[in-house]
């Protein structure tokens, strides 16, 4: 559907929407992975005991999905005209993630 609107959109708007689509795919795949292999991390209760159920794998997939979601926010904020907020969203979330994982 996006391909049909390529001629109607400016090149930068089309590129942003295409990137948003790819980031949404990363987020959905990350959420799908976590729902197919549910687990409680600390006591390591899991539905399927496979290599993909290791805590580091699950948390890495979740982190990548969450960062893709944060980049989507930043792109939409930039497109809405809030350039300072757009530039601060991803670094702020990364810093908060690092602080939270260290605690």
C-alpha positions as CSV (number, residue, x, y, z in Angstrom):
1,X,0.0,0.0,0.0
2,X,2.9,2.4,0.7
3,X,4.4,1.6,-2.7
4,X,1.3,2.9,-4.4
5,X,1.7,6.3,-2.7
6,X,5.4,6.7,-3.6
7,X,4.7,9.2,-6.3
8,X,2.3,11.2,-4.1
9,X,4.7,11.7,-1.2
10,X,7.8,13.8,-1.1
11,X,11.0,11.6,-1.1
12,X,11.8,12.3,2.5
13,X,8.3,11.5,3.7
14,X,8.3,8.3,1.7
15,X,11.7,7.3,3.2
16,X,10.4,8.1,6.7
17,X,7.3,6.0,6.3
18,X,9.3,3.1,4.8
19,X,11.6,3.2,7.8
20,X,8.7,3.3,10.2
21,X,7.3,0.2,8.5
22,X,10.5,-1.7,8.9
23,X,10.8,-0.6,12.6
24,X,7.3,-1.7,13.2
25,X,8.2,-5.1,11.7
26,X,11.1,-5.4,14.1
27,X,8.9,-4.5,17.0
28,X,6.2,-7.0,16.0
29,X,8.7,-9.8,15.4
30,X,10.3,-9.1,18.8
31,X,6.9,-9.2,20.5
32,X,6.0,-12.3,18.6
33,X,9.2,-14.0,19.7
34,X,8.5,-13.2,23.3
35,X,4.9,-14.4,23.1
36,X,5.9,-17.7,21.4
37,X,8.6,-18.3,24.1
38,X,7.1,-16.8,27.3
39,X,9.3,-16.9,30.4
40,X,9.7,-15.3,33.7
41,X,13.4,-14.2,33.7
42,X,14.7,-14.2,37.2
43,X,13.5,-17.7,38.4
44,X,13.8,-18.9,34.8
45,X,10.4,-20.4,34.4
46,X,9.7,-21.0,30.7
47,X,7.2,-22.8,28.5
48,X,9.8,-24.3,26.2
49,X,13.3,-25.1,27.5
50,X,15.4,-24.3,24.4
51,X,18.5,-22.2,23.7
52,X,16.1,-19.4,22.6
53,X,14.7,-19.4,26.2
54,X,17.9,-18.2,27.7
55,X,17.5,-14.9,29.6
56,X,20.1,-13.1,27.5
57,X,18.4,-14.1,24.2
58,X,14.9,-13.0,25.4
59,X,16.1,-9.8,26.9
60,X,18.2,-9.0,23.8
61,X,15.2,-9.5,21.5
62,X,13.0,-7.4,23.8
63,X,15.7,-4.6,24.0
64,X,16.0,-4.5,20.2
65,X,12.2,-4.4,19.9
66,X,11.9,-1.6,22.5
67,X,14.6,0.5,20.8
68,X,12.8,0.1,17.4
69,X,9.7,1.4,19.1
70,X,11.6,4.4,20.5
71,X,13.1,5.2,17.1
72,X,9.6,5.2,15.7
73,X,8.6,7.7,18.4
74,X,11.6,9.9,17.4
75,X,10.8,9.7,13.7
76,X,7.2,10.7,14.3
77,X,8.1,13.5,16.7
78,X,10.6,14.8,14.1
79,X,7.9,14.7,11.4
80,X,5.5,16.5,13.7
81,X,8.1,19.3,14.1
82,X,9.3,18.6,17.6
83,X,13.0,18.2,16.5
84,X,14.5,18.7,20.0
85,X,12.2,16.1,21.6
86,X,12.9,13.7,18.6
87,X,16.7,14.1,19.2
88,X,16.3,13.4,22.9
89,X,13.9,10.4,22.9
90,X,16.3,7.6,21.9
91,X,19.3,8.7,23.9
92,X,17.1,9.2,27.0
93,X,15.6,5.8,26.7
94,X,19.1,4.2,26.2
95,X,20.4,6.0,29.3
96,X,17.4,5.0,31.4
97,X,17.8,1.4,30.2
98,X,21.4,1.3,31.1
99,X,20.6,2.8,34.6
100,X,17.8,0.3,35.1
101,X,19.8,-2.7,34.1
102,X,22.7,-1.7,36.4
103,X,20.4,-1.5,39.4
